[in-house]
């Protein structure tokens, strides 16, 4: 079957606004729970240890510790039962899957927090000069160095 037809059909079921989160981030997943004729929203918070799939089949796994017992839950990203995903903390990781956290206990389970740094800061009084590639793209001719 032609994949473009499948993508068009799946596009109608995908969420328009998907929050940006990565493996290692601490998230709150708001899930709709149906009990009889009542519905309520339950929040599951933890660390994203895996993301897999693509398109409509994309899923992610969240792990947290409850009563010194590890609990993992997998969610479909585009499921109508997942109402919201809030990123609470960005984690710095070098791996795509964090399954090694299953064997860790206590402080060894913590991930470093990812800190965003800006290129120009108010404390730096010196302006950032463009690189040679940026100057070449802008059309500014290189000046010979004076001695």
N, C-alpha and C positions, 0 to 999 in steps of 0.2 A: 504494500500500500504506500501511497505517496506521503512522505513525512510532512509536506507543507499543508496537506488537508488535515492531518492530525493536529498540527500546531494551531491551525485556525479554530478547530473545534475546542481544543484545550484553552485557548485564549479567553473564551467566554466564561470559563470557570475559575480563572486565576484572579487573585486579588490585585487591585490596582495599586495600592500602597503597601509595600512590603518593607518593614524596617530593616535597616542595614545592621547586621550583626555577624560576628565571626566566631570561629571556634576559640574557646578560652574566655568569652564574654560571660558575665553573670547577668542573667535575664529573668524577668518575671513573665510567665506565660499565662494569660487569662484564657481559661477554657470554659466553654459553656457546658454545664452538666444538666441533663434532663432526668428528673425523678418523678415518674408518674405524669401528672399534668402540670407540674411546676418546673421552672428552669432557674438555675442560679449560676453565678460565675465563680469559679474556683481558680485561685492563683497558685501556680507551681513555680517556685524560684530555685535557681541553681546555676551551675556552670554548663555551658554548651560544650559537650565533649566530641560531637560529631555532626557533620552535615553531609548529606549524600543525595544523589539523584539530581534531577533537573526538570524544569518545566513544572507540570502539574504534579509530578511524583516526587518533588523535592521534600525531604524530611530532615529533621534535626533531633538530636538526643540531648536531654538535659539531665544532669546528675546532681543530687543533693544528699545530705546526710540527715537522717531523722532517727533519733534515739540510738546513736552510734551504729546505725545500719545504713548502707548506701542504697539509695532509691534512684532508679533511672526510668525516664519516661520518654518515649519517642512521639513526636508530633508531626503531622503533615503540615507543611508550611501554608498551603493554600486551602486548608480545611475550613469549612464554615463554622466548625466548633471552636476553632482558635480565634478568639475575638481580638486580642491585642498581644503584642510582644514589646515589653519595655526593657531597654538595655540599662542596667544599673551601673555596671562597671566594665571597663575594657581590659581584657587580659592579654598579656604579651606571651605568645607561643611561637614555637618554631616547627610545630607539627600540625598535620591536618586532622589527625584523630588523637584524642587525649585518653585513650584507653588505659594508659599507665596510671592514671589517677585512681583506678579501682583498687590498686594495691597499696595506696598511700594512706597514712593516718595522721591526724593532728596537723601541725604546721607544715609538714611536707606536702600536704594537699593544696596549699595556697599557690596561686599563680602571681607573677609580678604584674603590676598594673601598668598598662600602656599609657604613657604620658605623651600628649601631643605638643610638639614644639613648633614655634613659628620661625620663619627664616629671618624676618626682621623684627627686632624688639625695640621697645622704647628706650631701653637702657643703652643700646648701642648708638653712639653718636656718629659713627662712620657709616656712610651709605654702602650698600652692597653693589659692587661693580659687576656688570654683566660678563659672562664668560666669552671666550673667543668664538664659540659656536653661536651664541646669542648675538654677538656683534656682526658676524658674517650674515646671519639671517636678516638682520635689520638693515643691511646695506651700508653700514658704516665701514669705511676703509681703515685698515690697520695703519697706525702711525708708527714710523720707525722710532726705535728707542733712542733717546738723546743721552749723550755721555756727559 
